[in-house]
């Protein structure tokens, strides 16, 4: 009967997220202030008031989603909850791995905010606008998607970026190669092959310049052993070693987000309930499609905090 906490990634953002937590818990409001101070700007105003187009920008969405997740953690802690002893593992989807690591004390909230701003800017700058693309492939076996990517990427880049589970894979790379691979996937029988409205080809080899930036950025922050083991996106194995965590975060920039395997790993290692900490319910939905035996709950509002405290008592 073990519990794991998961932390959402880009795409879960929405204008107004976290406001309820900030209004109800002074500890949560302080997180938003910490993030604002770390970045030297009023990001919380953007989070709560928009405009949506600005919040959706990678450099804003990443620290914003982390702030909401950490606000939820601080709200739980203000009610006497402690990650250590209550939570067996944590994991985050892409940028959510930074939220998970900040929650477990690997880095400070301020450093996590700065790292995510650097990460967002570096990922955006790695590939000129319009040259990269991503596409969601629904309802096709992974081997067939791999084959389509290989066929389409002759002399170019096209690879699986996210294995989200429930028959959903995301491919990423050079625009022409991704478009061709999406077409090939449709021909192979995919239910849908949908080009995504993203600003860069995340989690592909084209992100190598961003990985170099993050290696340097991570070297410059204080790193601690997390109080709960963190399951890595790229290895789907838990670790508490700070240097190993930093290496995995660098690999994550160009590597695959193995979310289906992450949820399967939880199920195989005694996790019976997954709590999604922060904005939205995307990960809860994915988890239900991957393993129906694992219960899910979300903690993104004051009411969610109170419900979780009862359930986790």
C-alpha positions in Angstrom: 0.0 0.0 0.0 2.4 2.6 -1.2 1.8 6.2 -2.4 3.7 8.0 -5.2 3.5 11.7 -6.1 3.6 12.8 -9.8 4.1 16.3 -11.1 2.6 17.5 -14.4 4.5 18.8 -17.5 3.9 21.4 -20.1 0.4 21.4 -21.5 -1.2 21.3 -18.0 -1.0 25.1 -17.6 -4.1 27.3 -17.4 -4.7 30.9 -16.5 -5.7 31.1 -12.8 -4.0 27.9 -11.7 -2.8 27.9 -8.1 -4.7 31.1 -7.1 -7.1 29.1 -4.9 -4.1 27.6 -3.1 -2.4 31.0 -2.7 -5.6 32.5 -1.3 -6.2 29.7 1.2 -2.6 29.0 2.4 0.0 31.7 3.2 2.7 29.0 2.7 1.5 28.5 -0.9 1.4 32.2 -1.5 5.0 32.4 -0.3 6.1 29.9 -3.1 4.8 32.3 -5.8 6.6 35.1 -4.2 9.8 33.1 -4.0 9.5 32.3 -7.7 8.8 35.9 -8.6 11.8 37.0 -6.6 14.1 34.4 -8.2 13.1 35.4 -11.7 13.0 39.2 -10.9 9.5 39.5 -12.4 5.8 39.1 -11.5 5.3 35.7 -12.9 2.4 35.0 -10.5 0.4 37.9 -12.1 0.8 36.2 -15.4 -0.2 32.8 -13.9 -3.3 34.2 -12.4 -4.4 36.8 -14.9 -2.9 35.8 -18.2 -2.8 36.4 -21.1 -2.8 32.8 -22.0 -0.5 33.2 -25.0 2.2 34.5 -22.7 1.7 31.9 -20.1 1.9 29.1 -22.8 5.4 30.3 -23.8 7.9 27.6 -22.8 10.1 29.9 -20.7 7.0 31.0 -18.7 5.0 27.7 -18.6 7.8 25.7 -17.1 8.5 27.8 -13.9 4.8 28.5 -13.6 3.8 24.9 -13.5 6.6 24.2 -11.0 5.3 27.0 -8.8 1.8 25.6 -8.7 3.1 22.1 -7.8 5.3 23.4 -5.0 2.4 25.6 -3.7 0.3 22.4 -3.4 3.2 20.7 -1.6 3.6 23.6 0.9 -0.2 23.6 1.5 0.0 19.9 2.4 3.0 20.5 4.6 1.1 23.4 6.4 -1.4 20.7 7.4 1.3 18.6 8.9 2.0 16.4 6.0 5.6 15.1 5.3 6.8 13.6 2.1 9.3 11.5 3.9 7.6 8.4 5.4 4.3 9.0 3.6 5.4 8.9 -0.1 7.5 6.0 -1.5 8.5 7.7 -4.8 8.1 10.8 -6.8 8.3 11.4 -10.6 7.5 14.2 -12.9 6.6 14.4 -16.6 9.5 16.3 -18.4 9.7 19.7 -16.6 7.6 18.0 -13.8 10.8 16.2 -12.8 12.2 19.5 -11.7 9.0 20.1 -9.6 9.4 16.6 -8.1 13.1 17.4 -7.3 12.3 20.7 -5.7 9.5 19.1 -3.6 12.1 16.5 -2.3 14.7 19.1 -1.5 17.2 18.3 -4.3 17.2 22.0 -5.2 15.7 25.1 -3.7 12.5 26.5 -5.2 14.4 29.6 -6.3 17.0 27.5 -8.1 14.3 25.3 -9.7 12.6 28.4 -11.0 15.8 29.8 -12.5 16.8 26.4 -13.9 13.4 26.0 -15.6 13.6 29.5 -17.1 17.1 28.7 -18.4 15.8 25.3 -19.7 12.8 26.9 -21.4 14.9 29.6 -23.1 17.6 27.0 -24.1 15.1 24.6 -25.6 13.4 27.5 -27.5 16.8 28.7 -28.8 18.2 25.3 -29.8 16.3 25.1 -33.1 15.2 28.1 -35.3 11.5 28.7 -35.3 9.7 26.7 -37.9 12.4 24.1 -38.4 11.3 21.6 -35.8 8.0 19.9 -35.1 6.2 17.3 -32.9 3.2 15.1 -33.6 1.0 12.8 -31.5 0.5 9.4 -32.8 -2.6 7.6 -31.5 -3.4 3.9 -31.7 -0.3 2.5 -33.3 2.2 0.0 -31.9 5.5 1.4 -30.8 7.5 -0.7 -33.2 5.5 0.7 -36.1 6.0 4.2 -34.9 9.8 3.5 -34.5 9.9 2.2 -38.1 8.1 5.2 -39.5 10.5 7.5 -37.7 13.5 5.6 -39.1 12.1 5.7 -42.6 11.3 9.4 -42.4 14.6 10.5 -40.8 17.0 9.7 -43.6 19.8 12.2 -42.9 17.6 14.1 -40.5 16.1 13.7 -37.0 12.8 12.1 -36.1 12.3 10.0 -32.9 9.8 9.1 -30.2 9.9 11.9 -27.7 7.1 10.8 -25.3 5.7 7.4 -24.5 2.6 8.6 -22.7 0.8 5.3 -22.6 -2.8 4.5 -23.5 -1.7 4.1 -27.1 -0.3 7.7 -27.3 3.2 8.3 -28.6 4.7 11.7 -29.4 7.4 12.0 -32.1 9.8 14.9 -32.5 12.4 16.2 -34.8 13.0 18.1 -38.1 9.7 19.5 -39.4 9.7 17.7 -42.8 10.8 14.4 -41.2 8.0 14.6 -38.5 5.4 15.4 -41.2 6.5 12.4 -43.3 6.6 10.1 -40.3 3.1 11.2 -39.3 1.9 10.4 -42.8 3.6 7.0 -42.7 2.0 6.3 -39.3 -1.5 7.0 -40.7 -0.7 4.6 -43.6 0.4 2.0 -41.1 -3.0 2.2 -39.4 -2.7 4.9 -36.7 -6.1 6.1 -35.5 -4.8 9.7 -35.5 -1.5 11.5 -36.4 -1.9 15.0 -35.1 0.7 17.8 -35.6 1.2 19.6 -32.2 1.2 23.3 -31.7 4.6 23.5 -30.0 7.4 25.9 -30.3 10.3 23.5 -30.6 11.1 19.8 -31.2 11.4 18.8 -27.5 13.1 15.6 -26.4 14.9 15.0 -29.7 18.5 15.0 -30.7 18.0 18.6 -32.0 17.9 19.7 -28.4 21.6 18.9 -27.9 22.6 22.6 -27.5 20.0 23.0 -24.7 21.4 19.9 -23.0 24.9 21.6 -23.0 23.3 24.7 -21.4 21.6 22.6 -18.7 24.8 20.7 -17.9 26.4 24.0 -17.1 23.4 25.4 -15.2 23.0 22.3 -13.0 26.7 22.4 -12.2 26.2 25.9 -10.7 23.5 25.1 -8.2 23.6 23.4 -4.7 22.3 19.9 -4.9 21.1 17.7 -2.0 20.0 14.1 -1.7 16.2 14.1 -2.1 14.2 12.9 0.9 12.2 10.5 -1.4 13.7 8.5 -4.3 13.0 10.2 -7.7 12.1 8.1 -10.7 13.9 9.4 -13.7 12.1 10.0 -17.1 15.0 8.6 -19.1 15.9 5.5 -17.0 12.7 4.6 -15.2 14.7 3.8 -12.1 14.8 5.5 -8.7 17.8 7.3 -7.4 18.8 9.6 -4.6 22.3 10.4 -5.7 22.6 14.1 -6.6 25.2 13.7 -9.3 23.3 10.9 -11.0 20.1 13.0 -10.9 21.9 15.9 -12.5 23.2 13.6 -15.3 19.8 12.3 -15.9 18.3 15.8 -16.1 20.8 16.6 -18.9 20.0 13.4 -20.7 16.3 14.1 -20.4 16.6 17.2 -22.7 17.3 15.0 -25.8 15.9 11.7 -24.4 12.5 10.1 -24.3 9.9 10.7 -21.5 9.1 7.1 -20.7 5.8 7.8 -18.8 4.0 4.5 -19.7 7.0 2.6 -18.2 7.0 4.9 -15.2 3.4 4.1 -14.3 4.0 0.4 -15.0 7.1 0.5 -12.7 5.0 2.0 -9.9 2.4 -0.8 -10.3 5.2 -3.4 -10.2 6.7 -1.9 -7.1 3.8 -1.8 -4.8 2.4 1.7 -5.5 -1.4 1.6 -5.1 -2.2 5.3 -5.4 -0.8 8.1 -7.5 -1.4 11.7 -6.5 -0.9 14.3 -9.3 0.4 17.4 -7.6 -0.3 20.8 -9.2 -2.2 21.9 -12.3 -4.6 19.8 -14.2 -5.4 16.1 -14.3 -3.4 15.0 -17.4 -1.2 12.5 -15.6 -4.2 11.0 -13.7 -5.9 10.3 -17.0 -2.8 8.7 -18.5 -2.3 6.5 -15.4 -5.9 5.2 -15.6 -5.3 4.2 -19.2 -2.0 2.5 -18.3 -2.9 0.6 -15.1 -6.5 0.6 -13.9 -5.4 -1.1 -10.6 -3.7 2.1 -9.4 -6.0 4.7 -7.9 -5.5 8.3 -8.8 -6.2 11.7 -7.2 -5.2 15.2 -7.9 -4.0 18.0 -5.5 -4.4 21.4 -7.2 -6.9 23.3 -5.1 -7.6 24.0 -1.4 -10.4 21.4 -1.4 -8.0 18.9 -2.9 -5.5 19.5 -0.1 -8.1 18.9 2.6 -9.3 15.7 0.8 -5.8 14.4 0.4 -5.0 15.0 4.1 -8.0 12.8 5.1 -7.0 10.1 2.6 -3.3 10.2 3.6 -3.8 10.3 7.3 
